[in-house]
Amino acid sequence: MPKYGYARVSTVGQSRHGNSLEHQVNQLLSEGVDQSFIFVDNFTGSKMDRPQFTKLLQILKAGDTLVVTKLDRFARSTVEGEKIVKNLIERGVRIHILNMGILDNTPTSILIRTIFFAFAEFERNMIIERTAEGKAIAKQKTGFREGRPPKFTKVQLDYAISLLQTHSMNEVVSITRISESTLKRELRRRRSPI
């Protein structure tokens, strides 16, 4: 029966902690997982949309083995992780976590993975808390602005708006590389009373 591998990275910083995609894939390959059977998700933030993992879960059948480098690659919450593992085991899929071993439904295995998932969830919550604290400190600084920094300066926008006096919208977009939607939004902002 085939071995399937799954690798996931959610932040750039994870590469410093042995969790880079390259590192995970190399570990899976050295464990005998064929490259064509390795599924990879790469996303940032807290969103849990994992299209490749969802696809893999649909493919796995009784007798297959799922190989993952670490338990926290599955999920970020204890409840979600335990649900996935339990479902796979009940379907007859073997789960091999490289830093833990084979998971099964023995009381010891259930206890160990519950503890691991709980620690992963705790770590994530601590990161969220530290991020919120950092944001609160930043908000106290003069000139703080919520959200992404503006892509274009006031000078660039002034220039683009002035060009609209003598050029079409398409021409201005072509000249300035500022999108039509950005220009229209800026025009609305300048027309609205403050």
PyRosetta script that sets phi, psi and omega in degrees:
from pyrosetta import init, pose_from_sequence

init()
pose = pose_from_sequence("MPKYGYARVSTVGQSRHGNSLEHQVNQLLSEGVDQSFIFVDNFTGSKMDRPQFTKLLQILKAGDTLVVTKLDRFARSTVEGEKIVKNLIERGVRIHILNMGILDNTPTSILIRTIFFAFAEFERNMIIERTAEGKAIAKQKTGFREGRPPKFTKVQLDYAISLLQTHSMNEVVSITRISESTLKRELRRRRSPI")
pose.set_psi(1, 144.3)
pose.set_omega(1, -175.1)
pose.set_phi(2, -71.6)
pose.set_psi(2, 155.7)
pose.set_omega(2, 172.7)
pose.set_phi(3, -103.7)
pose.set_psi(3, 130.9)
pose.set_omega(3, 176.3)
pose.set_phi(4, -111.0)
pose.set_psi(4, 146.6)
pose.set_omega(4, 178.4)
pose.set_phi(5, -121.1)
pose.set_psi(5, 151.2)
pose.set_omega(5, 176.6)
pose.set_phi(6, -134.7)
pose.set_psi(6, 132.7)
pose.set_omega(6, 177.3)
pose.set_phi(7, -129.7)
pose.set_psi(7, 142.1)
pose.set_omega(7, -179.4)
pose.set_phi(8, -145.9)
pose.set_psi(8, 138.5)
pose.set_omega(8, 172.3)
pose.set_phi(9, -133.1)
pose.set_psi(9, 136.8)
pose.set_omega(9, -176.9)
pose.set_phi(10, -114.4)
pose.set_psi(10, -14.9)
pose.set_omega(10, 177.4)
pose.set_phi(11, -142.9)
pose.set_psi(11, 156.5)
pose.set_omega(11, 177.9)
pose.set_phi(12, -62.7)
pose.set_psi(12, -37.8)
pose.set_omega(12, -177.7)
pose.set_phi(13, -62.4)
pose.set_psi(13, -20.4)
pose.set_omega(13, -178.0)
pose.set_phi(14, -64.2)
pose.set_psi(14, -22.6)
pose.set_omega(14, 179.6)
pose.set_phi(15, -63.8)
pose.set_psi(15, -23.1)
pose.set_omega(15, 179.7)
pose.set_phi(16, -80.6)
pose.set_psi(16, -11.0)
pose.set_omega(16, -176.1)
pose.set_phi(17, -114.2)
pose.set_psi(17, 26.4)
pose.set_omega(17, 177.7)
pose.set_phi(18, 73.0)
pose.set_psi(18, 19.1)
pose.set_omega(18, -178.3)
pose.set_phi(19, -112.4)
pose.set_psi(19, 10.3)
pose.set_omega(19, -179.2)
pose.set_phi(20, -60.7)
pose.set_psi(20, 154.0)
pose.set_omega(20, 179.7)
pose.set_phi(21, -59.1)
pose.set_psi(21, -42.6)
pose.set_omega(21, -179.0)
pose.set_phi(22, -59.6)
pose.set_psi(22, -45.0)
pose.set_omega(22, -179.9)
pose.set_phi(23, -62.6)
pose.set_psi(23, -45.9)
pose.set_omega(23, -179.5)
pose.set_phi(24, -62.6)
pose.set_psi(24, -47.0)
pose.set_omega(24, -178.9)
pose.set_phi(25, -61.6)
pose.set_psi(25, -42.0)
pose.set_omega(25, 177.9)
pose.set_phi(26, -60.8)
pose.set_psi(26, -39.7)
pose.set_omega(26, 177.5)
pose.set_phi(27, -64.6)
pose.set_psi(27, -41.6)
pose.set_omega(27, -180.0)
pose.set_phi(28, -64.8)
pose.set_psi(28, -42.8)
pose.set_omega(28, 178.9)
pose.set_phi(29, -62.4)
pose.set_psi(29, -42.2)
pose.set_omega(29, -179.5)
pose.set_phi(30, -69.7)
pose.set_psi(30, -16.3)
pose.set_omega(30, 177.6)
pose.set_phi(31, -89.0)
pose.set_psi(31, 1.6)
pose.set_omega(31, 176.2)
pose.set_phi(32, 94.6)
pose.set_psi(32, 13.6)
pose.set_omega(32, 177.3)
pose.set_phi(33, -85.2)
pose.set_psi(33, 127.7)
pose.set_omega(33, 178.8)
pose.set_phi(34, -68.5)
pose.set_psi(34, 141.4)
pose.set_omega(34, -179.2)
pose.set_phi(35, -51.9)
pose.set_psi(35, -38.9)
pose.set_omega(35, -177.9)
pose.set_phi(36, -71.8)
pose.set_psi(36, -10.7)
pose.set_omega(36, 179.3)
pose.set_phi(37, -106.0)
pose.set_psi(37, 13.6)
pose.set_omega(37, 178.2)
pose.set_phi(38, -101.0)
pose.set_psi(38, 126.1)
pose.set_omega(38, 179.9)
pose.set_phi(39, -108.1)
pose.set_psi(39, 136.3)
pose.set_omega(39, -173.8)
pose.set_phi(40, -130.4)
pose.set_psi(40, 134.3)
pose.set_omega(40, 171.9)
pose.set_phi(41, -121.3)
pose.set_psi(41, 137.5)
pose.set_omega(41, 179.8)
pose.set_phi(42, -134.6)
pose.set_psi(42, 112.0)
pose.set_omega(42, 179.2)
pose.set_phi(43, -150.5)
pose.set_psi(43, 167.8)
pose.set_omega(43, 179.5)
pose.set_phi(44, -123.1)
pose.set_psi(44, 165.7)
pose.set_omega(44, 178.5)
pose.set_phi(45, 78.6)
pose.set_psi(45, -161.9)
pose.set_omega(45, -174.3)
pose.set_phi(46, -99.1)
pose.set_psi(46, 1.3)
pose.set_omega(46, -179.2)
pose.set_phi(47, -64.6)
pose.set_psi(47, 143.0)
pose.set_omega(47, -174.3)
pose.set_phi(48, -108.2)
pose.set_psi(48, 19.4)
pose.set_omega(48, 178.2)
pose.set_phi(49, -73.3)
pose.set_psi(49, 110.2)
pose.set_omega(49, -178.4)
pose.set_phi(50, -127.1)
pose.set_psi(50, 81.5)
pose.set_omega(50, -174.4)
pose.set_phi(51, -58.5)
pose.set_psi(51, -39.0)
pose.set_omega(51, -178.6)
pose.set_phi(52, -70.5)
pose.set_psi(52, -37.3)
pose.set_omega(52, 178.4)
pose.set_phi(53, -67.0)
pose.set_psi(53, -41.0)
pose.set_omega(53, 177.8)
pose.set_phi(54, -61.1)
pose.set_psi(54, -43.0)
pose.set_omega(54, 178.4)
pose.set_phi(55, -62.7)
pose.set_psi(55, -43.8)
pose.set_omega(55, 179.7)
pose.set_phi(56, -62.5)
pose.set_psi(56, -42.7)
pose.set_omega(56, 179.9)
pose.set_phi(57, -59.7)
pose.set_psi(57, -32.4)
pose.set_omega(57, 179.6)
pose.set_phi(58, -75.2)
pose.set_psi(58, -27.5)
pose.set_omega(58, -177.7)
pose.set_phi(59, -81.2)
pose.set_psi(59, -39.5)
pose.set_omega(59, -174.6)
pose.set_phi(60, -57.5)
pose.set_psi(60, 135.7)
pose.set_omega(60, 178.4)
pose.set_phi(61, -136.5)
pose.set_psi(61, 171.3)
pose.set_omega(61, -177.8)
pose.set_phi(62, -52.5)
pose.set_psi(62, 132.9)
pose.set_omega(62, 179.4)
pose.set_phi(63, 96.6)
pose.set_psi(63, -19.9)
pose.set_omega(63, 177.9)
pose.set_phi(64, -73.6)
pose.set_psi(64, 159.4)
pose.set_omega(64, 175.6)
pose.set_phi(65, -120.8)
pose.set_psi(65, 131.2)
pose.set_omega(65, 175.0)
pose.set_phi(66, -103.6)
pose.set_psi(66, 122.9)
pose.set_omega(66, -179.6)
pose.set_phi(67, -110.5)
pose.set_psi(67, 128.4)
pose.set_omega(67, 178.5)
pose.set_phi(68, -135.2)
pose.set_psi(68, 143.6)
pose.set_omega(68, -176.3)
pose.set_phi(69, -67.8)
pose.set_psi(69, -42.7)
pose.set_omega(69, -178.6)
pose.set_phi(70, -139.8)
pose.set_psi(70, 152.7)
pose.set_omega(70, -177.0)
pose.set_phi(71, -61.8)
pose.set_psi(71, -34.3)
pose.set_omega(71, -176.9)
pose.set_phi(72, -72.4)
pose.set_psi(72, -2.7)
pose.set_omega(72, 173.9)
pose.set_phi(73, -72.3)
pose.set_psi(73, -22.0)
pose.set_omega(73, 179.4)
pose.set_phi(74, -69.0)
pose.set_psi(74, -53.2)
pose.set_omega(74, -169.7)
pose.set_phi(75, -158.9)
pose.set_psi(75, 168.0)
pose.set_omega(75, 179.4)
pose.set_phi(76, -108.5)
pose.set_psi(76, -1.6)
pose.set_omega(76, 177.6)
pose.set_phi(77, -126.2)
pose.set_psi(77, 149.0)
pose.set_omega(77, -179.4)
pose.set_phi(78, -59.3)
pose.set_psi(78, -46.3)
pose.set_omega(78, -176.5)
pose.set_phi(79, -62.6)
pose.set_psi(79, -49.0)
pose.set_omega(79, -178.7)
pose.set_phi(80, -63.2)
pose.set_psi(80, -46.1)
pose.set_omega(80, -178.6)
pose.set_phi(81, -61.7)
pose.set_psi(81, -45.7)
pose.set_omega(81, -179.4)
pose.set_phi(82, -63.7)
pose.set_psi(82, -38.0)
pose.set_omega(82, 179.7)
pose.set_phi(83, -63.3)
pose.set_psi(83, -45.1)
pose.set_omega(83, -180.0)
pose.set_phi(84, -63.1)
pose.set_psi(84, -48.8)
pose.set_omega(84, -178.2)
pose.set_phi(85, -61.1)
pose.set_psi(85, -46.6)
pose.set_omega(85, -178.4)
pose.set_phi(86, -60.7)
pose.set_psi(86, -43.9)
pose.set_omega(86, -179.5)
pose.set_phi(87, -61.3)
pose.set_psi(87, -44.6)
pose.set_omega(87, -179.5)
pose.set_phi(88, -64.8)
pose.set_psi(88, -44.5)
pose.set_omega(88, 179.9)
pose.set_phi(89, -61.5)
pose.set_psi(89, -43.3)
pose.set_omega(89, 179.5)
pose.set_phi(90, -64.1)
pose.set_psi(90, -28.0)
pose.set_omega(90, 177.9)
pose.set_phi(91, -82.1)
pose.set_psi(91, -3.6)
pose.set_omega(91, 178.5)
pose.set_phi(92, 87.9)
pose.set_psi(92, 17.3)
pose.set_omega(92, 178.4)
pose.set_phi(93, -91.4)
pose.set_psi(93, 129.9)
pose.set_omega(93, 175.8)
pose.set_phi(94, -81.7)
pose.set_psi(94, 138.4)
pose.set_omega(94, 179.6)
pose.set_phi(95, -118.1)
pose.set_psi(95, 118.7)
pose.set_omega(95, 179.8)
pose.set_phi(96, -113.1)
pose.set_psi(96, 109.0)
pose.set_omega(96, 175.9)
pose.set_phi(97, -96.1)
pose.set_psi(97, 117.1)
pose.set_omega(97, -169.9)
pose.set_phi(98, -59.2)
pose.set_psi(98, -32.5)
pose.set_omega(98, 179.8)
pose.set_phi(99, -93.6)
pose.set_psi(99, 7.1)
pose.set_omega(99, -179.1)
pose.set_phi(100, -130.5)
pose.set_psi(100, -40.2)
pose.set_omega(100, -175.0)
pose.set_phi(101, 118.3)
pose.set_psi(101, -162.8)
pose.set_omega(101, -179.3)
pose.set_phi(102, -81.6)
pose.set_psi(102, 133.1)
pose.set_omega(102, 176.5)
pose.set_phi(103, -93.1)
pose.set_psi(103, 141.3)
pose.set_omega(103, 175.1)
pose.set_phi(104, -144.6)
pose.set_psi(104, -168.7)
pose.set_omega(104, -177.3)
pose.set_phi(105, -97.4)
pose.set_psi(105, 21.9)
pose.set_omega(105, 176.3)
pose.set_phi(106, -73.4)
pose.set_psi(106, 151.8)
pose.set_omega(106, 179.8)
pose.set_phi(107, -54.9)
pose.set_psi(107, -38.0)
pose.set_omega(107, -179.9)
pose.set_phi(108, -64.5)
pose.set_psi(108, -45.6)
pose.set_omega(108, 179.9)
pose.set_phi(109, -62.8)
pose.set_psi(109, -42.3)
pose.set_omega(109, 179.3)
pose.set_phi(110, -62.1)
pose.set_psi(110, -44.6)
pose.set_omega(110, 179.8)
pose.set_phi(111, -62.0)
pose.set_psi(111, -48.0)
pose.set_omega(111, -177.1)
pose.set_phi(112, -61.5)
pose.set_psi(112, -47.6)
pose.set_omega(112, -177.4)
pose.set_phi(113, -69.4)
pose.set_psi(113, -32.3)
pose.set_omega(113, 177.5)
pose.set_phi(114, -64.0)
pose.set_psi(114, -41.9)
pose.set_omega(114, 178.0)
pose.set_phi(115, -64.2)
pose.set_psi(115, -45.0)
pose.set_omega(115, -180.0)
pose.set_phi(116, -61.1)
pose.set_psi(116, -46.3)
pose.set_omega(116, 179.0)
pose.set_phi(117, -62.5)
pose.set_psi(117, -40.0)
pose.set_omega(117, 180.0)
pose.set_phi(118, -62.3)
pose.set_psi(118, -41.6)
pose.set_omega(118, 177.9)
pose.set_phi(119, -65.8)
pose.set_psi(119, -40.2)
pose.set_omega(119, 178.8)
pose.set_phi(120, -62.4)
pose.set_psi(120, -41.5)
pose.set_omega(120, 179.3)
pose.set_phi(121, -66.8)
pose.set_psi(121, -41.3)
pose.set_omega(121, 178.6)
pose.set_phi(122, -60.6)
pose.set_psi(122, -45.7)
pose.set_omega(122, -179.4)
pose.set_phi(123, -61.0)
pose.set_psi(123, -43.7)
pose.set_omega(123, 179.7)
pose.set_phi(124, -63.3)
pose.set_psi(124, -43.1)
pose.set_omega(124, 179.3)
pose.set_phi(125, -63.6)
pose.set_psi(125, -35.7)
pose.set_omega(125, 177.5)
pose.set_phi(126, -66.4)
pose.set_psi(126, -38.6)
pose.set_omega(126, 178.0)
pose.set_phi(127, -63.5)
pose.set_psi(127, -43.7)
pose.set_omega(127, 178.9)
pose.set_phi(128, -61.4)
pose.set_psi(128, -42.9)
pose.set_omega(128, -179.7)
pose.set_phi(129, -64.3)
pose.set_psi(129, -44.0)
pose.set_omega(129, 179.4)
pose.set_phi(130, -64.7)
pose.set_psi(130, -37.8)
pose.set_omega(130, 178.4)
pose.set_phi(131, -63.2)
pose.set_psi(131, -43.2)
pose.set_omega(131, 179.4)
pose.set_phi(132, -63.9)
pose.set_psi(132, -39.8)
pose.set_omega(132, 178.1)
pose.set_phi(133, -64.2)
pose.set_psi(133, -43.2)
pose.set_omega(133, 178.8)
pose.set_phi(134, -62.0)
pose.set_psi(134, -39.2)
pose.set_omega(134, 179.5)
pose.set_phi(135, -66.9)
pose.set_psi(135, -40.6)
pose.set_omega(135, 179.8)
pose.set_phi(136, -62.5)
pose.set_psi(136, -39.6)
pose.set_omega(136, 178.1)
pose.set_phi(137, -66.7)
pose.set_psi(137, -43.9)
pose.set_omega(137, -179.7)
pose.set_phi(138, -61.5)
pose.set_psi(138, -35.8)
pose.set_omega(138, -178.7)
pose.set_phi(139, -64.0)
pose.set_psi(139, -24.3)
pose.set_omega(139, -178.9)
pose.set_phi(140, -78.4)
pose.set_psi(140, -14.9)
pose.set_omega(140, -178.5)
pose.set_phi(141, -80.3)
pose.set_psi(141, 145.6)
pose.set_omega(141, 179.2)
pose.set_phi(142, -62.5)
pose.set_psi(142, 136.4)
pose.set_omega(142, 176.4)
pose.set_phi(143, 83.5)
pose.set_psi(143, 7.6)
pose.set_omega(143, 179.1)
pose.set_phi(144, -63.6)
pose.set_psi(144, 137.2)
pose.set_omega(144, 178.3)
pose.set_phi(145, -133.0)
pose.set_psi(145, 124.5)
pose.set_omega(145, 179.9)
pose.set_phi(146, -65.6)
pose.set_psi(146, 144.2)
pose.set_omega(146, 173.5)
pose.set_phi(147, 89.1)
pose.set_psi(147, -168.9)
pose.set_omega(147, -176.9)
pose.set_phi(148, -70.2)
pose.set_psi(148, 141.9)
pose.set_omega(148, 176.4)
pose.set_phi(149, -64.1)
pose.set_psi(149, 148.8)
pose.set_omega(149, -178.0)
pose.set_phi(150, -61.4)
pose.set_psi(150, 142.7)
pose.set_omega(150, -177.6)
pose.set_phi(151, -77.2)
pose.set_psi(151, -31.5)
pose.set_omega(151, -177.7)
pose.set_phi(152, -121.8)
pose.set_psi(152, 144.1)
pose.set_omega(152, 179.9)
pose.set_phi(153, -78.1)
pose.set_psi(153, 167.2)
pose.set_omega(153, 177.9)
pose.set_phi(154, -61.8)
pose.set_psi(154, -38.6)
pose.set_omega(154, 180.0)
pose.set_phi(155, -62.2)
pose.set_psi(155, -44.0)
pose.set_omega(155, 179.5)
pose.set_phi(156, -63.4)
pose.set_psi(156, -42.8)
pose.set_omega(156, -180.0)
pose.set_phi(157, -68.1)
pose.set_psi(157, -40.9)
pose.set_omega(157, 177.3)
pose.set_phi(158, -58.0)
pose.set_psi(158, -44.9)
pose.set_omega(158, -179.6)
pose.set_phi(159, -61.8)
pose.set_psi(159, -46.2)
pose.set_omega(159, -179.1)
pose.set_phi(160, -63.3)
pose.set_psi(160, -41.5)
pose.set_omega(160, 179.9)
pose.set_phi(161, -65.4)
pose.set_psi(161, -39.5)
pose.set_omega(161, 179.7)
pose.set_phi(162, -65.5)
pose.set_psi(162, -34.6)
pose.set_omega(162, 178.6)
pose.set_phi(163, -64.3)
pose.set_psi(163, -28.0)
pose.set_omega(163, -179.1)
pose.set_phi(164, -64.6)
pose.set_psi(164, -16.7)
pose.set_omega(164, 178.0)
pose.set_phi(165, -67.5)
pose.set_psi(165, -30.7)
pose.set_omega(165, -173.7)
pose.set_phi(166, -123.5)
pose.set_psi(166, -4.6)
pose.set_omega(166, -177.3)
pose.set_phi(167, -130.0)
pose.set_psi(167, 157.8)
pose.set_omega(167, 176.7)
pose.set_phi(168, -75.3)
pose.set_psi(168, 164.8)
pose.set_omega(168, 179.3)
pose.set_phi(169, -57.7)
pose.set_psi(169, -45.8)
pose.set_omega(169, -179.3)
pose.set_phi(170, -61.1)
pose.set_psi(170, -38.7)
pose.set_omega(170, 179.1)
pose.set_phi(171, -65.7)
pose.set_psi(171, -43.0)
pose.set_omega(171, -179.8)
pose.set_phi(172, -64.5)
pose.set_psi(172, -41.6)
pose.set_omega(172, 177.3)
pose.set_phi(173, -59.8)
pose.set_psi(173, -44.6)
pose.set_omega(173, -179.5)
pose.set_phi(174, -65.0)
pose.set_psi(174, -40.4)
pose.set_omega(174, -178.1)
pose.set_phi(175, -72.0)
pose.set_psi(175, -46.0)
pose.set_omega(175, -171.0)
pose.set_phi(176, -95.4)
pose.set_psi(176, -17.0)
pose.set_omega(176, -175.2)
pose.set_phi(177, 64.0)
pose.set_psi(177, 22.3)
pose.set_omega(177, 173.9)
pose.set_phi(178, -98.9)
pose.set_psi(178, 129.2)
pose.set_omega(178, -174.4)
pose.set_phi(179, -65.6)
pose.set_psi(179, 156.6)
pose.set_omega(179, 179.2)
pose.set_phi(180, -60.8)
pose.set_psi(180, -41.6)
pose.set_omega(180, -178.4)
pose.set_phi(181, -63.6)
pose.set_psi(181, -37.8)
pose.set_omega(181, 178.1)
pose.set_phi(182, -66.1)
pose.set_psi(182, -42.7)
pose.set_omega(182, 179.4)
pose.set_phi(183, -63.9)
pose.set_psi(183, -43.9)
pose.set_omega(183, 179.8)
pose.set_phi(184, -64.5)
pose.set_psi(184, -39.8)
pose.set_omega(184, 178.1)
pose.set_phi(185, -63.0)
pose.set_psi(185, -41.3)
pose.set_omega(185, 179.4)
pose.set_phi(186, -66.5)
pose.set_psi(186, -39.8)
pose.set_omega(186, 177.4)
pose.set_phi(187, -62.8)
pose.set_psi(187, -43.3)
pose.set_omega(187, 177.9)
pose.set_phi(188, -62.1)
pose.set_psi(188, -42.2)
pose.set_omega(188, -178.5)
pose.set_phi(189, -62.9)
pose.set_psi(189, -39.2)
pose.set_omega(189, -177.8)
pose.set_phi(190, -74.8)
pose.set_psi(190, -26.2)
pose.set_omega(190, 179.5)
pose.set_phi(191, -81.7)
pose.set_psi(191, -28.3)
pose.set_omega(191, -174.5)
pose.set_phi(192, -74.0)
pose.set_psi(192, 139.8)
pose.set_omega(192, -179.5)
pose.set_phi(193, -68.1)
pose.set_psi(193, 142.7)
pose.set_omega(193, -179.0)
pose.set_phi(194, -88.3)
pose.dump_pdb("model.pdb")
